[in-house]
Amino acid sequence: MKYCKRCIYPENHPLGLTFDERGVCSGCLIHEEKYEIDWKKKHEEFDKLLSQYRNKFNSHYDCIIPVVGTGDDFFVVDTIKNEFNMNPLLVTYNNHFNTKVGIRNLARLLTELDCDHMVSTVGPETVKEITRLSIKELGDIYWHVLAGTQTFPVQVATKLKIPLIIWGVNGWLDQVGMFSHHDQVEMTKKVRKEHSLRRRDAESLIGKSKNISIKDLQAFTYPSDKQLEKNRVRGVYLGNYVFWDSQKQIEKAIDKFGYETISQERTFNNYESIYCWNNAGVHDYIKFLKYGYGKVTDHACRDIRLKRISREQGIKLVEKFQNVEPDTLNKFLEWVNLSKEEFMKSINSFRDKRAWKETSKGNFVLRDSIINHIDDDGVDAVRLNVSDPREYKLTELKEDHDMNDDYILLGRAFIDEKNFKAIEG
């Protein structure tokens, strides 16, 4: 397996990577743009773009912002509302895997930034059946989350005639350099289907289960081209107009709004994915079982590029977290009503043969790992020196975080000093 000489991404990254003659990946090369761009000019460009939507439509709202309650959501909403003077409507697709800290942070976001909010909650049995289908068809438990998160905001935009949707960072740009910041790529139906949904839209699930009807898939069905054109809906990324630095952004949310953080099983990053039991847990474990790397690699690569840790430190973090089977796996299997044997049989069929080798006894072993490439030739020639080391903070929690806690379907939507709990009690 080929690995980037600067960060630690493998060549089998599912979003696709290219390497230059030095062995530096496309994600690292595009990241260099962040230090070359005139961000003041970008700020002015964005303000000019937003002026086309500010107080211009019959709706009470100037734009839609999809949120789940992450620290980055605080940054986006605060920036759009208080810096650019827009009036946003916040929308959330309920992922069904909510944690107590996630419920509190979302309530804190709505309360502290005083925004109107809409949420879509699909029936639990429908979500479970779709999840069982996506495990079998795609080797993925998160299809419904990605489909819902990237569909509901567009449905609201077309129905309420709010043509502008503001997303955070373009992950395909940020991770693998699929695009340049200068391209100003926007969120589209094509991008959603090809990259987020593994080219499997909601329509592809019709007929796959007698328990799933066309009506059941409504929450995941993207508006038609005619609807989009009629309402002139567009989705822009704030990350194209500001220097996106998730760690610094979330630390501001901690200081300014009281954002809570927790440690996680499979990564050193205490800030992200904490709203969901499975994002950095079972979902990420599946990623490892398929491609031989996980979210700890994503986080380490970003911190290497931001000159916060060395490549060697990143590899040590991968060694510590990569192979951990999450304690929450049994919780998920009970929820989705699958045995571990059924689950693993489905996931094993999606193992990337570049990363995994099946033994004669039916077990799987990694063919290679970044751990074996700490001393590769050419690393020093492209090395980024650490200039901004930072620790991920753990905040005091308003409620205990217990690994035995259940998923929360719905929680409170307001928070103050006397009413902080995620659930009644």
C-alpha positions in Angstrom: 0.0 0.0 0.0 1.2 3.5 -0.8 1.0 6.2 1.9 1.4 9.9 1.7 4.9 11.0 2.7 3.6 14.1 4.4 0.4 13.0 6.1 -0.6 9.4 6.7 -3.4 8.7 4.2 -3.4 5.5 2.3 -3.9 5.3 -1.5 -7.2 3.3 -1.1 -9.0 6.3 0.5 -12.6 5.8 -0.8 -12.8 9.4 -1.9 -9.8 9.0 -4.1 -6.2 10.3 -3.8 -3.5 11.2 -6.2 0.2 11.7 -5.4 2.8 14.0 -6.8 6.4 12.9 -7.7 7.5 13.5 -4.1 4.8 11.2 -2.7 2.6 14.0 -1.3 -1.1 13.4 -1.6 -3.6 15.7 -3.3 -5.2 16.5 0.1 -2.0 17.9 1.4 -1.4 19.9 -1.8 -4.8 21.5 -1.7 -4.4 22.3 2.0 -1.4 24.5 1.0 -3.9 26.8 -0.6 -5.1 27.9 2.8 -1.8 29.7 3.4 -1.8 31.4 0.0 -5.4 32.6 -0.2 -6.3 36.2 0.6 -9.0 35.4 3.1 -10.0 39.0 3.6 -10.8 39.1 -0.1 -12.7 35.8 0.2 -14.7 37.4 3.1 -15.7 40.3 0.9 -16.7 37.9 -1.9 -18.9 35.9 0.5 -20.5 39.1 1.9 -21.3 40.1 -1.7 -22.8 36.7 -2.4 -24.9 36.8 0.8 -26.2 40.3 -0.1 -28.2 38.7 -2.9 -30.2 36.8 -0.3 -30.3 39.0 2.7 -33.8 40.4 3.2 -34.6 39.7 -0.5 -37.3 37.0 -0.4 -40.8 36.7 0.9 -39.6 34.2 3.6 -38.8 35.4 7.1 -35.5 33.5 6.7 -32.5 34.5 4.5 -30.9 31.0 4.4 -31.0 27.5 5.8 -28.1 26.0 7.9 -28.0 22.2 8.5 -26.9 21.4 12.0 -26.6 18.5 14.4 -25.0 20.4 17.3 -21.3 20.0 16.6 -18.7 22.7 17.6 -18.4 23.5 13.9 -22.2 24.2 13.8 -21.7 26.8 16.5 -19.0 28.4 14.3 -21.1 28.4 11.2 -24.3 29.7 12.8 -22.4 32.4 14.8 -20.5 33.5 11.7 -23.6 33.6 9.4 -25.9 35.3 11.9 -23.7 37.6 13.8 -20.9 38.4 11.4 -22.8 38.4 8.1 -26.1 39.6 9.6 -28.2 36.8 8.1 -31.3 35.3 9.6 -31.0 31.5 9.3 -33.4 28.7 9.8 -31.6 25.7 11.3 -32.6 22.2 10.2 -31.7 18.8 11.6 -32.1 15.3 10.4 -32.5 13.1 13.5 -29.9 10.3 13.2 -31.6 8.2 16.0 -28.2 7.6 17.6 -28.1 10.7 19.8 -26.0 11.0 22.9 -26.9 13.0 26.0 -24.0 15.4 25.4 -25.1 15.8 21.8 -28.7 16.6 22.8 -27.4 19.2 25.3 -25.0 20.8 22.7 -27.8 21.1 20.1 -30.1 22.6 22.7 -27.3 25.0 23.7 -26.8 26.0 20.0 -30.5 26.9 19.6 -30.6 28.7 22.9 -27.4 30.6 22.9 -27.7 31.7 19.2 -31.5 32.2 19.4 -32.4 30.5 16.1 -35.6 28.9 14.8 -35.2 25.2 14.2 -36.9 22.4 12.3 -36.2 18.7 12.8 -37.0 15.6 10.7 -37.5 12.3 12.6 -38.2 9.2 10.6 -40.1 6.3 12.2 -37.6 4.2 14.2 -38.7 0.9 12.6 -38.3 2.3 9.1 -34.8 3.6 10.0 -33.9 0.2 11.4 -35.0 -1.6 8.2 -33.2 0.8 6.0 -30.1 0.3 8.1 -30.3 -3.4 7.7 -30.6 -3.0 4.0 -27.7 -0.6 3.8 -25.5 -3.0 5.8 -26.3 -5.8 3.3 -26.2 -3.7 0.1 -23.4 -1.2 0.9 -21.6 -2.5 4.0 -22.6 0.8 5.7 -24.8 1.7 8.7 -24.7 5.4 8.0 -26.5 5.6 4.7 -29.7 6.8 6.2 -27.8 9.5 8.2 -26.0 10.9 5.1 -29.1 10.6 2.9 -31.3 12.3 5.5 -28.8 15.0 6.5 -28.2 16.0 2.8 -31.9 15.7 1.8 -34.0 17.3 4.5 -32.4 20.8 4.2 -33.1 20.8 0.4 -36.6 19.6 0.9 -37.2 22.5 3.4 -35.5 25.0 1.0 -37.9 24.0 -1.9 -41.0 23.9 0.3 -40.4 27.1 2.1 -38.8 28.9 -0.9 -35.6 29.7 0.9 -33.1 29.3 -1.9 -29.8 29.4 -0.1 -28.4 26.6 2.0 -25.1 27.2 3.8 -23.0 24.1 4.6 -19.8 24.0 6.7 -16.6 22.5 5.1 -16.4 20.6 1.9 -15.1 17.3 3.2 -14.0 16.0 -0.2 -11.9 19.1 -0.7 -10.6 19.1 2.9 -9.6 15.4 3.1 -8.4 14.4 -0.3 -8.2 17.6 -2.4 -10.9 16.5 -4.8 -11.5 20.2 -5.5 -9.7 23.5 -5.1 -10.9 26.3 -2.8 -10.8 28.5 -5.9 -13.3 26.2 -7.7 -15.9 27.3 -5.2 -17.7 24.0 -5.7 -21.3 23.9 -4.4 -23.4 21.2 -2.8 -25.5 19.5 -5.5 -27.6 16.4 -6.1 -24.8 14.8 -8.1 -22.2 15.4 -5.5 -24.5 14.0 -2.8 -25.2 10.8 -4.8 -21.8 10.1 -6.1 -19.7 10.8 -3.0 -21.9 10.6 0.1 -24.4 7.9 -0.9 -22.0 5.5 -2.8 -24.1 6.2 -5.9 -27.1 4.6 -4.3 -30.0 7.1 -4.0 -33.3 6.4 -2.2 -35.0 5.1 -5.4 -32.5 2.2 -5.5 -34.0 0.8 -2.3 -37.5 0.4 -3.7 -38.4 -3.2 -3.9 -35.5 -4.3 -1.7 -37.8 -4.9 1.3 -41.5 -5.6 1.7 -41.4 -3.4 4.8 -40.1 -0.3 2.9 -42.5 1.6 0.6 -42.0 4.6 -1.6 -43.7 6.6 1.1 -41.2 5.4 3.7 -38.4 6.7 1.6 -39.8 10.2 1.3 -37.4 11.7 3.9 -34.5 10.5 1.7 -35.9 11.4 -1.7 -34.2 14.5 -3.2 -36.4 17.2 -4.7 -36.8 16.9 -8.5 -34.7 19.0 -10.9 -37.8 20.9 -11.7 -38.4 21.8 -8.1 -34.8 22.9 -7.6 -34.8 25.0 -10.8 -38.1 26.6 -9.9 -36.9 27.7 -6.5 -33.3 28.3 -7.6 -31.9 26.4 -4.7 -28.1 26.4 -4.2 -25.8 25.1 -1.5 -22.6 26.9 -0.7 -19.7 25.9 1.6 -18.5 28.4 4.2 -15.2 26.6 4.1 -14.6 28.1 0.6 -14.6 31.6 2.2 -12.9 31.3 5.5 -9.7 29.5 6.7 -11.4 26.4 8.1 -9.7 25.3 11.3 -12.1 23.0 13.2 -10.1 22.7 16.4 -9.7 26.5 16.9 -13.4 27.0 15.9 -14.6 24.5 18.5 -12.4 25.9 21.2 -14.1 29.3 20.6 -17.4 27.5 21.0 -16.2 26.0 24.3 -15.2 29.4 25.6 -18.1 31.5 24.2 -21.0 29.1 24.4 -20.1 26.3 26.9 -19.8 23.6 24.2 -19.2 20.3 26.0 -16.7 17.7 24.9 -16.0 14.0 25.7 -13.3 11.4 25.0 -14.0 8.8 22.4 -13.0 5.1 21.9 -11.4 5.2 18.5 -9.8 8.7 18.2 -7.9 11.2 20.2 -10.2 14.1 19.0 -12.6 14.9 21.9 -14.5 17.6 19.9 -16.1 16.0 16.9 -18.7 13.2 16.3 -19.7 13.3 20.0 -23.3 14.0 19.2 -23.7 10.5 17.9 -23.0 7.1 19.5 -21.9 5.6 16.2 -20.1 8.2 14.1 -16.7 7.6 15.7 -17.8 4.2 17.0 -19.4 1.5 15.0 -19.5 3.5 11.8 -15.8 4.3 12.0 -15.0 0.7 13.0 -16.7 -0.5 9.7 -14.5 2.0 7.8 -11.5 0.3 9.4 -12.8 -3.2 8.6 -13.4 -2.2 5.0 -10.4 0.0 4.2 -7.8 -0.7 6.9 -7.9 2.8 8.4 -10.3 4.9 10.5 -11.2 8.3 11.8 -8.1 8.6 13.9 -6.2 8.8 10.6 -8.5 11.5 9.3 -7.9 13.5 12.5 -4.2 12.9 12.5 -3.8 13.9 8.9 -5.6 17.2 9.5 -3.4 18.0 12.5 -0.3 17.2 10.6 -1.3 19.5 7.8 -2.1 22.3 10.4 1.4 21.7 11.9 0.0 20.6 15.2 1.6 17.1 15.4 4.4 15.4 13.5 3.9 12.5 11.1 5.4 10.2 13.7 3.0 11.4 16.4 0.2 10.8 14.0 1.3 7.2 13.4 1.6 6.5 17.1 -2.0 7.7 17.6 -3.1 5.4 14.8 -1.3 2.5 16.5 -3.2 3.3 19.8 -6.7 3.7 18.4 -7.1 2.0 15.0 -7.7 -1.6 16.1 -10.1 -0.8 19.0 -13.4 -2.6 18.7 -16.0 -0.2 20.1 -17.8 -1.2 23.3 -20.9 0.3 21.6 -21.0 -2.4 18.9 -23.3 -4.7 21.0 -25.7 -1.7 21.6 -25.9 -1.1 17.9 -26.5 -4.8 17.1 -29.3 -5.0 19.6 -30.9 -1.9 18.2 -30.7 -3.1 14.6 -31.7 -6.7 15.6 -28.7 -8.4 14.0 -26.3 -11.0 15.4 -22.6 -10.2 15.3 -22.1 -13.1 12.9 -24.7 -11.7 10.5 -23.2 -8.2 10.8 -19.6 -9.4 10.2 -20.6 -11.6 7.2 -22.1 -8.6 5.5 -19.1 -6.3 6.3 -16.5 -8.9 5.3 -17.9 -9.0 1.8 -16.9 -5.3 1.4 -13.3 -5.6 2.6 -10.9 -3.9 0.3 -8.5 -6.6 -0.9 -5.7 -4.0 -1.2 -5.9 -3.6 2.6 -7.0 -7.0 3.8 -6.0 -10.7 3.2 -8.3 -13.6 4.0 -6.6 -16.6 5.6 -7.4 -20.2 4.9 -9.5 -20.2 8.2 -11.6 -17.3 7.0 -10.0 -14.7 9.2 -8.8 -11.3 7.9 -5.4 -9.7 8.5 -4.1 -6.4 7.4 -1.7 -6.6 4.5 -0.1 -3.3 5.5 -0.5 -0.3 7.7 0.9 3.2 8.1 2.6 1.8 11.2 5.0 0.0 8.9 5.9 3.3 7.0 7.2 5.5 9.8 10.7 5.6 8.2 9.8 5.7 4.5 12.3 7.3 2.2 11.4 10.9 1.2 9.5 11.8 4.4 12.0 14.4 5.7 12.1 16.1 2.3 8.4 17.0 2.5 8.0 17.3 6.2 5.9 20.0 7.9 7.6 21.2 11.1 5.3 21.4 14.2 4.7 25.1 14.9 1.2 25.2 16.6 0.9 22.2 19.0 -2.5 22.1 20.7 -4.3 19.7 23.1 -7.9 18.7 22.8 -9.7 19.9 25.9 -12.1 17.8 28.0 -14.8 20.0 29.5 -16.8 19.4 32.7 -20.0 17.5 31.8 -23.4 18.6 33.0 -24.5 14.9 33.1 -22.5 11.7 33.4 -21.6 10.0 30.1 -22.1 6.3 30.5 -21.3 3.7 27.8 -24.4 1.9 28.9 -26.7 4.8 28.1 -29.3 4.1 25.4 -29.7 6.0 22.2 -31.9 9.1 22.6 -34.5 9.6 20.0 -35.7 13.0 21.1 -34.3 15.3 23.8 -34.8 18.7 25.2 -34.5 21.7 22.9 -33.7 24.4 25.5 -31.0 24.8 28.0 -30.2 27.1 30.9 -28.6 26.8 34.4 -31.7 25.1 35.8 -32.6 23.0 32.8 -29.5 21.3 31.4 -30.4 17.7 31.2 -30.7 15.9 27.9 -33.7 13.9 29.0 -36.3 14.2 31.8 -35.1 13.3 35.3 
